[in-house]
Amino acid sequence: MRFAKEGVPFIAIAVAIAAACVWFAAAGPSPLRTGLAAFTLLLALWVAYFFRDPEREGPRGDRIIISPADGRIVHVTEVHEPAFVNGPALRISVFMNVFNVHVNRYPVSGVVRYVHYNPGKFLNAAVEKASLENEQSSVGIESPAGPVLVRQIAGLVARRIVTYSRVGAAAAQGERFGMIRFGSRLDVFVPPDSKVMVRVGDRVAAGTTVLAER
């Protein structure tokens, strides 16, 4: 299985702790030592599971906008987006829980024209005001589908946003552009005349689910 590179140190630490606890339990078996060994083994497995990075295939094209994240649709809202779109847009929000794949993918192909990091709070990422107040990183893409902004938003547990994008770089639909550690949200701002293909409550997969069509 492929793992996100940002997770390798966490996986290595979790495995080292589990190995030490297993050795400790084997040296002098007791219910407490055995329980500790079992717990740390399960924890190491969960850390590896969290940082999994599977290959994804799905629909691609200039007229479609695909999900940048695994998770659940929590908002589909008409908004005014002033940072990159500079006008009305539809905002589609995907909430990721701690069991979702957290690698993020470009929703469209094009050229990265805007990258901005903004520090902030760590509110529950599913709530509406998290879009404005939480720590976040925004990537604006000039694409055949129009200007598309994707915003990584840290959540209640997540405290580390990773973004690979650089202004002027090419964005390839479905390719990885970053991740957020331990629970968070992705907002996608698409042109207001887009046909939204999902609704609140739907489960979506990064690089696979079509969010909207032009």
Summary of the structure (lengths in Angstrom):
residues: 214
radius of gyration: 19.1
end to end distance: 34.9
largest distance: 67.2
contacts: 743
relative contact order: 0.21
helix: 22%
strand: 38%
